[in-house]
Amino acid sequence: MTEFLKCIHDIPPFSRAIISAVSLDRSSHSVRIDLVSENAFTAEDELMARGVARRFVPEEFGCDISISKLTPDEKMVARTIRRVVEKSNKALACLLEDDDITVERTPEGFDFTISVIADTAVGGNVVENVIAELGRTYCGSFTGRCVRSDKKIDSIHIDEEHENIEYDIPVRTFHIAGFQPLESDKLRDTAVYLSDVNYESEEVVVCGIVEDIEERTYNRKSDGQQRAYFAITLNDTTALMRLTYFARKSTIEKIRKIRPGDGIVCTGKTEIYRGAVRYTARYIDRGAMPEGFVPVKRASKPAPKYYTTVEPEPYTDFTQSDIFTKPDLPACLKNNTFVVLDLETTGLNSSPSGGNMDKIIEIGAYKIIGGEIKESFSTFVNPGGRLSEEIIKLTGITQDMVAGAPSYIQVMPDFFKFCQGSYLVGHNIAGFDYKFIDYYCAKLGYHLERKVFDTIPLAQELLYLSNYKLNTVADHFGITFNHHRAVDDALVTAKIFIELIKIKKSLPKPV
């Protein structure tokens, strides 16, 4: 790879290009190399890069190269700086607080400052190490320095708890098919998955099918003139995105010809506003996803090393281990780990494409280890808004209960850690609970393996009941509980699951 990059760097627009991914498609026997460049490039430049790639890939393999431009934001750079300092100078890292690292965008890249307490041993290579790592990770040039701060060492709060390391997941991209310029003056070859556009950048290229396009008008502040803009909903099968495009007089008639179902390529800017991404297109061109496009599964952040907000608690039920009545458990139950979960939410909308996704307000979960319920995970979750009277009446969860609770941003990393290495189980989990867990974990970069067992179809297969509601199945096994509270529903579901597997003596097919 070092020799390959040397040859790529000899092509002027790619002098600071980095490799973001190398993948092998076994079905097509083809190697794909993804490059990220900070500079504009022509089709001829790309052709030269493909020639370099061809020289380094064995002849028996097909070869494809994808080149995109991606810039980080200040927060991403600051996290990388802290990670480098933690690795190279642990003593300094212990004394650094969040406001001790400042990052500013420059025309060429970024400039950073690390403030350190007087008499702290810094070491002469900290800044050099940081700049080198930033150059390997991101496009652009970087400058920085260490300065002495006025803080006293006894004013620094050192958290005795272990900290989890931040991990930035590279975005996924795909090759744009049938690119035809309407406004751009250069080829757009690669687009970012819409589901991965969750960061701020001056230039992000996206591509998809137009679901909806609406022309609107506004009064321009500078001269009061009425101008046209377009509100467009784009779909690339990974997500829907609502974007805004302010029309140019020279090309507005071309844009007016775009219809729902057309494929377009948008080049624009993203910004984070009130926790949501806003995309403003600068250029719109024609293009589409490749034929037969199947999204590549996104890599997940690793599970946090430590719990930070919600710690699991041991669970003991002496009836599980009664030495006189303990049954022989099936090997599939004893040799696997299961997390049985239930949620309470602000409503029933479990799909973001259906409007505003409802919020989680309680998570209840139990872990089955060796065929016995051993651990519990229970927490309220602050939805960031008022609960409806209907939800309060249904669940018994009041506004006061969630007001002081942690947000999903604090809870989901801990819950993801709790679920690692386990099958997920629930009553109607496939149709409801899993969708919420998957959505809110994914928003933070955590991606669950879909290994899910649903006790509804399992009960339907094994039992003959009038219906298969949770309380009906619980009654069949003589289990009583407080229905419509997540922590209680999860516990009874765990007990039901154990009883069902004892009957079936094997695991069902995941749903």
C-alpha positions in Angstrom: 0.0 0.0 0.0 2.9 2.4 0.7 4.2 2.0 -2.9 0.7 2.3 -4.3 0.2 5.6 -2.4 3.5 7.0 -3.6 2.4 6.4 -7.2 -1.0 8.0 -6.5 0.6 11.0 -4.9 2.6 11.6 -8.1 -0.7 12.6 -9.7 -1.0 16.3 -8.7 -4.6 16.4 -7.6 -4.0 13.3 -5.4 -0.8 14.5 -3.7 -2.4 14.1 -0.3 -5.0 11.5 -1.1 -5.6 8.7 1.5 -7.0 5.2 1.3 -10.3 5.0 3.1 -11.0 1.3 2.3 -9.9 -1.7 0.3 -12.4 -4.5 -0.3 -12.6 -7.8 -2.2 -15.9 -8.9 -3.8 -15.5 -12.7 -3.9 -18.5 -13.2 -6.1 -17.1 -11.0 -8.9 -13.5 -11.7 -8.1 -12.8 -7.9 -8.0 -10.8 -5.5 -5.8 -12.2 -2.1 -5.0 -10.0 0.7 -3.7 -11.7 3.8 -2.1 -9.6 7.0 -2.1 -10.4 10.3 -0.5 -8.9 13.5 -2.0 -8.9 17.1 -0.9 -8.6 18.5 -4.4 -10.7 18.8 -7.5 -9.8 16.3 -10.2 -10.7 15.6 -13.8 -11.8 12.5 -15.6 -8.2 12.2 -17.0 -6.8 12.3 -13.4 -9.1 9.6 -12.4 -8.1 7.5 -15.4 -4.5 7.8 -14.4 -5.4 6.7 -10.9 -7.2 3.7 -12.3 -4.0 2.8 -14.3 -1.9 2.9 -11.1 -4.4 0.7 -9.3 -4.4 -1.8 -12.2 -0.6 -2.1 -11.9 -0.8 -3.1 -8.2 -3.8 -5.5 -8.4 -3.0 -9.0 -9.7 -4.2 -9.7 -13.2 -6.6 -12.4 -12.2 -8.7 -9.9 -10.2 -10.9 -7.2 -11.6 -10.1 -3.7 -10.4 -12.2 -0.7 -9.5 -11.2 2.6 -7.9 -13.5 5.1 -6.3 -12.4 8.7 -5.5 -14.3 11.0 -3.2 -13.7 14.3 -1.4 -14.6 14.4 2.3 -13.6 16.9 4.9 -13.9 16.5 8.7 -15.5 19.0 11.0 -13.9 20.6 14.1 -15.3 18.0 16.5 -13.9 15.1 14.5 -10.5 16.8 14.4 -10.6 17.5 18.2 -11.5 13.9 19.0 -8.6 12.7 16.9 -6.2 15.0 18.7 -7.3 13.7 22.1 -6.9 10.1 20.9 -3.4 10.8 19.7 -2.5 12.5 23.0 -4.0 9.7 25.0 -1.8 7.2 23.1 1.4 9.2 23.1 1.3 11.1 26.4 -1.0 9.6 29.0 0.1 12.0 31.8 -0.9 15.0 29.6 -4.1 13.4 28.5 -5.2 13.0 32.2 -5.0 16.7 32.7 -6.7 17.8 29.4 -10.3 18.9 29.6 -12.6 19.3 26.6 -12.1 23.1 26.4 -8.3 22.7 26.4 -8.4 21.5 22.8 -9.6 24.2 20.3 -9.9 23.7 16.6 -10.5 26.3 13.9 -11.1 25.8 10.2 -8.7 27.5 7.8 -8.8 27.9 4.0 -6.3 25.0 3.7 -7.5 22.8 6.5 -7.5 23.2 10.3 -5.5 24.9 13.0 -5.5 23.6 16.6 -4.3 24.7 20.0 -3.6 22.4 23.0 -3.6 24.3 26.3 -1.5 22.6 29.0 -0.9 23.5 32.6 2.4 25.1 33.5 5.1 22.7 34.5 3.3 19.8 32.7 5.8 17.6 30.8 4.6 17.9 27.2 7.4 16.3 25.2 8.6 17.8 21.9 6.8 15.4 19.6 3.2 15.7 20.7 2.2 18.3 18.1 4.2 16.5 15.4 2.4 13.2 16.3 -1.0 14.9 16.1 -0.3 16.6 12.8 1.0 13.3 11.3 -2.1 11.4 12.4 -4.5 14.1 11.2 -2.7 14.0 7.8 -3.1 10.3 7.6 -6.8 10.4 8.6 -8.2 13.5 6.9 -7.7 15.6 3.8 -6.3 19.1 4.1 -3.3 20.6 5.8 -2.9 21.0 9.6 -1.1 23.4 11.9 -1.0 23.4 15.6 0.8 24.3 18.9 0.9 23.7 22.6 0.4 26.7 24.9 0.6 27.2 28.6 -2.7 27.8 30.4 -3.4 29.7 33.6 -5.2 26.7 35.2 -3.9 25.3 38.5 -3.4 21.6 38.7 -5.6 21.4 41.8 -8.5 22.9 39.9 -8.6 20.0 37.4 -11.2 17.4 38.0 -9.9 13.9 37.2 -12.6 11.5 36.7 -11.9 8.2 38.4 -14.2 6.4 36.1 -12.8 4.7 33.0 -13.5 6.6 29.8 -14.5 5.0 26.5 -12.5 5.8 23.4 -14.3 7.7 20.6 -14.4 5.9 17.3 -15.2 7.5 14.0 -16.7 5.2 11.4 -15.8 5.9 7.8 -18.8 6.8 5.6 -19.8 4.4 2.8 -19.9 5.5 -0.8 -21.1 4.0 -4.1 -20.3 4.6 -7.8 -22.7 7.0 -9.6 -24.1 5.5 -12.8 -25.0 7.5 -15.9 -23.7 10.8 -14.7 -24.9 13.7 -16.9 -24.0 17.3 -15.9 -26.7 19.9 -15.7 -24.8 22.5 -13.6 -21.5 21.0 -12.6 -18.3 21.6 -14.5 -16.7 18.3 -13.4 -17.4 14.6 -13.2 -19.1 13.3 -10.1 -18.1 9.7 -9.7 -18.9 8.8 -6.1 -21.8 9.5 -3.7 -22.1 9.1 0.0 -24.9 6.9 1.4 -27.8 9.1 2.6 -28.0 7.1 5.8 -24.3 8.1 6.5 -24.8 11.8 6.0 -24.7 12.8 9.7 -21.8 15.2 9.8 -21.0 18.8 8.8 -19.0 19.3 5.6 -18.5 22.0 3.0 -19.0 19.5 0.2 -21.0 16.3 0.2 -22.1 14.5 -2.9 -25.3 12.4 -2.7 -27.3 10.6 -5.3 -30.7 9.0 -5.4 -34.2 8.8 -6.8 -36.5 11.8 -6.5 -39.4 10.9 -4.3 -40.9 14.4 -4.3 -39.9 17.8 -5.8 -41.7 21.1 -5.0 -40.9 24.6 -6.3 -41.4 27.4 -3.8 -40.5 31.1 -3.6 -38.9 33.4 -1.1 -38.0 37.1 -0.9 -34.2 37.7 -1.1 -33.0 39.8 1.8 -30.5 41.8 -0.2 -33.0 43.3 -2.7 -36.4 42.0 -1.7 -36.8 40.2 -5.1 -38.8 37.0 -5.2 -36.7 34.0 -6.1 -37.4 30.3 -6.6 -36.1 27.4 -4.6 -36.8 23.7 -4.6 -37.6 21.3 -1.7 -36.6 17.8 -2.8 -37.0 14.4 -1.1 -34.2 12.0 -2.2 -34.1 8.2 -1.7 -31.0 6.0 -2.3 -32.7 2.9 -0.5 -30.6 3.5 2.6 -32.5 6.6 3.8 -34.7 9.5 2.7 -33.3 13.0 2.8 -35.1 16.3 2.5 -32.9 18.9 0.9 -33.1 22.5 -0.3 -31.8 23.9 -3.6 -31.8 27.6 -4.4 -32.2 27.9 -8.2 -30.0 29.8 -10.6 -31.6 31.7 -13.4 -29.4 30.0 -16.0 -30.4 26.5 -15.1 -33.8 26.8 -13.5 -35.6 25.5 -16.5 -33.5 22.3 -16.5 -34.3 21.8 -12.8 -38.0 22.3 -13.5 -37.9 19.2 -15.9 -36.9 16.9 -13.0 -39.8 14.6 -12.0 -40.4 12.1 -9.2 -38.7 8.9 -10.2 -35.7 10.6 -11.9 -32.2 10.0 -10.6 -30.2 13.0 -9.6 -26.8 13.9 -8.2 -26.5 16.7 -5.7 -23.4 18.5 -4.6 -23.9 20.6 -1.5 -23.2 21.6 2.1 -24.3 19.9 5.3 -24.8 21.6 8.7 -26.1 20.4 12.0 -29.1 22.4 13.2 -30.9 21.5 16.5 -29.5 18.0 16.3 -30.6 17.3 12.7 -28.7 17.4 9.5 -29.6 20.1 6.9 -28.5 19.7 3.4 -28.3 22.6 0.9 -27.5 21.6 -2.7 -25.3 23.9 -4.7 -25.4 21.9 -7.9 -27.9 19.3 -9.3 -27.0 16.9 -12.1 -28.4 13.7 -13.6 -27.3 10.3 -12.3 -28.4 7.2 -10.4 -27.3 4.4 -8.1 -25.7 1.5 -10.0 -28.0 -1.2 -11.4 -28.8 -3.8 -8.7 -27.4 -1.6 -6.0 -27.3 -3.4 -2.7 -26.1 -1.3 0.3 -23.0 -2.5 2.0 -23.6 -3.1 5.7 -22.0 -0.3 7.7 -19.4 -1.1 10.2 -20.3 -0.6 13.8 -18.5 1.2 16.5 -17.1 -1.3 18.9 -19.0 -1.8 22.1 -17.9 0.7 24.8 -15.3 -0.8 27.0 -17.0 0.5 30.2 -20.6 1.2 31.2 -21.0 4.9 31.9 -24.7 5.6 32.6 -26.6 2.4 33.2 -24.9 -0.5 35.0 -26.5 -4.0 34.6 -27.5 -5.5 38.0 -27.4 -9.1 39.0 -30.7 -10.9 39.1 -31.5 -13.8 41.4 -34.6 -16.0 41.3 -34.2 -19.0 43.6 -36.9 -20.9 41.8 -34.6 -21.2 38.8 -32.1 -23.2 40.6 -34.2 -25.4 43.0 -32.0 -28.5 43.4 -35.1 -30.7 43.8 -37.1 -29.6 40.8 -34.4 -28.3 38.4 -35.3 -29.6 34.9 -32.8 -30.7 32.3 -32.4 -27.6 30.0 -31.8 -28.0 26.3 -28.2 -27.5 25.3 -29.2 -24.7 22.9 -30.5 -22.7 26.0 -27.5 -23.5 28.2 -24.9 -22.8 25.5 -26.1 -19.4 24.3 -26.7 -16.0 25.8 -30.0 -14.1 25.2 -31.1 -10.6 26.0 -34.8 -10.4 26.4 -36.1 -6.9 26.1 -39.2 -4.7 26.1 -39.7 -1.0 25.6 -42.2 1.7 26.4 -42.3 4.5 23.9 -44.1 7.8 23.2 -46.1 6.2 20.4 -46.3 3.5 17.8 -44.4 5.0 14.9 -41.4 2.8 14.6 -40.3 4.0 11.1 -38.6 7.4 10.5 -40.0 7.4 6.9 -43.5 7.5 8.4 -42.9 10.9 10.0 -41.3 11.8 13.3 -40.0 8.6 14.9 -41.4 8.1 18.3 -39.1 8.1 21.4 -38.1 5.4 23.8 -39.1 6.3 27.4 -38.2 3.0 29.2 -35.9 0.0 28.5 -36.3 -3.2 30.4 -34.0 -6.2 29.6 -32.8 -9.4 31.2 -29.9 -11.5 30.2 -30.2 -15.3 30.1 -26.9 -17.0 30.7 -26.5 -20.8 31.0 -30.3 -21.2 30.8 -31.0 -18.9 33.8 -31.9 -15.2 34.1 -28.7 -13.7 35.6 -28.7 -9.9 34.9 -31.1 -7.0 34.4 -30.8 -3.7 32.6 -33.4 -1.1 33.5 -33.8 2.6 32.9 -36.2 5.4 32.1 -35.2 7.5 29.0 -35.8 11.2 28.7 -37.7 11.7 25.4 -36.9 15.5 25.3 -40.6 16.4 25.3 -43.9 16.1 27.0 -45.6 12.7 27.4 -49.2 12.4 26.2 -52.0 11.7 28.6 -52.7 8.5 26.7 -49.2 7.2 27.2 -49.1 8.2 30.9 -52.4 6.3 31.4 -51.3 3.3 29.4 -47.8 2.8 30.9 -48.1 4.5 34.3 -44.9 6.4 33.5 -45.3 10.1 34.4 -43.4 13.2 33.2 -41.5 13.3 36.5 -40.2 9.8 36.0 -38.5 10.7 32.7 -37.6 14.3 33.4 -34.4 13.5 35.3 -33.6 10.4 33.2 -30.7 10.1 30.8 -31.2 10.7 27.1 -30.9 8.0 24.5 -27.5 9.4 23.6 -26.3 8.4 27.1 -28.3 5.1 27.4 -27.8 3.4 24.0 -24.0 2.9 24.2 -24.5 1.0 27.5 -27.4 -1.0 26.1 -25.4 -1.9 23.0 -22.6 -3.1 25.3 -25.2 -5.2 27.3 -26.5 -6.8 24.1 -23.1 -7.7 22.6 -22.6 -11.4 21.9 -26.3 -12.2 22.6 -29.4 -13.2 20.7 -32.2 -10.6 21.2 -35.6 -11.9 22.3 -38.9 -10.1 22.7 -42.7 -10.4 22.3 -43.4 -8.8 18.9 -39.7 -7.7 18.9 -39.4 -8.0 15.1 -42.4 -5.7 14.4 -41.7 -3.1 17.1 -39.0 -3.1 19.7 -36.1 -4.0 17.5 -36.9 -1.2 15.1 -36.5 1.4 17.9 -33.4 -0.2 19.3 -31.8 -0.5 15.8 -32.7 3.1 14.9 -31.5 4.8 18.0 -28.3 2.7 18.2 -27.5 3.4 14.6 -27.9 7.2 15.1 -24.9 6.9 17.4 -22.9 4.6 15.1 -23.7 1.3 16.8 -25.1 -1.5 14.6 -26.7 -4.6 16.0 -26.5 -8.0 14.3 -30.0 -9.0 13.5 -30.1 -12.2 15.5 -33.7 -11.9 16.8 -36.1 -14.4 18.3 -39.8 -13.4 18.6 -41.9 -15.2 21.2 -45.2 -14.6 19.3 -44.5 -16.9 16.3 -42.7 -19.3 18.6 -45.8 -19.5 20.9 -48.1 -19.8 17.8 -46.0 -22.8 16.7 -46.0 -24.6 20.1 -49.2 -23.6 21.9 -52.9 -23.7 21.1 -54.4 -20.5 22.6 -57.3 -18.1 21.9 -54.8 -15.4 21.2 -51.1 -14.8 21.7 -51.0 -11.6 23.6 -48.3 -11.4 26.3 -50.7 -11.8 29.2 -52.5 -14.7 27.5 -49.2 -16.6 27.1 -48.2 -15.7 30.6 -51.5 -17.0 32.0 -50.9 -20.3 30.1 -47.6 -20.8 32.1 -49.1 -19.5 35.4 -46.9 -16.3 35.4 -48.4 -13.1 36.9 -47.0 -9.6 36.3 -47.6 -5.9 36.0 -48.4 -5.4 32.3 -47.4 -2.3 30.3 -44.2 -1.6 32.1 -41.0 -2.5 30.2 -39.1 -4.0 33.1 -42.0 -6.3 34.0 -42.9 -7.2 30.5 -39.2 -8.1 29.7 -39.0 -10.4 32.8 -42.1 -12.3 32.0 -41.0 -12.6 28.3 -37.7 -14.1 29.5 -39.6 -16.7 31.6 -41.9 -17.5 28.7 -39.0 -17.8 26.3 -37.3 -20.4 28.6 -40.5 -22.4 28.8 -41.0 -22.3 25.1 -37.5 -23.5 24.3 -37.9 -26.3 26.9 -40.9 -27.5 24.9 -39.2 -27.0 21.4 -35.8 -28.3 22.6 -34.1 -26.2 19.8 -33.8 -22.6 18.8 -36.2 -21.3 16.2 -35.0 -19.6 13.0 -34.2 -15.9 13.8 -36.8 -13.5 12.4 
